[in-house]
């Protein structure tokens, strides 16, 4: 039986795509009945955290990654899943939106292959906070957001502390892995407001996946709404 299963897995088509965060090429196979069943079960629970964990598990199974997908930033996870869903089920999704103006439900059509990451020209991961200090930032991972799930609002102070990778001065390079959290916290505490704002801007300008959907309500008015992320694309 094992030989049959191995043969079936090897016979699945292979595709390639690019990770938005690193621009590295990764290969993947479409998901199978087993993984589609996992998605169906979790979608019925209505638990967003469970959905993200399930999607991460499916990505781990279908993609040839050198690390667990939960260590990737959220926009990577969203992009990989869109590609996976497109090749596994259909390039077309039909999310149902609720018009914020009329509250009526509208069934829309979404071509998943047309959704690509949006990059902000102002986005930098090495940030010159002043003439003496350059801070290198890293993206918050899927795992990070799941661990912080109890917080309904983003705490930028904690996020900055957790996502500093290194601090470069004229005299030394300080790697965060070699420093204590208290030391990094003290460094952030001593930043000026405009310097801290530069670090916050790193998160606000991160790559993102979104799509403008145009639709018409029963009152005859043409409207549009922006869908962002997995929850919007497949609601």
Secondary structure, 3 states (H helix, E strand, C coil): CHHHHHHHHHHCCEEEEECCCCCCEEEEECCCHHHHHHHHHHHCCCCHHHHHHHHHHHHHHHECCCCCHHHCEHHHHHHHHHHHHHHHCCCEECCEEECCCCCCEEECCEEHHHCCCECCCCCCCEEECCCCCEEEECCCEHHHHHHCCCCCCCCHHHHHHHHEEEEECCCCEEEHHHCCHHHHHHHHHCCCHHHHHHHHHHHHCCCECEEEEEEECCCCCEEEEEEEHHHHHCC
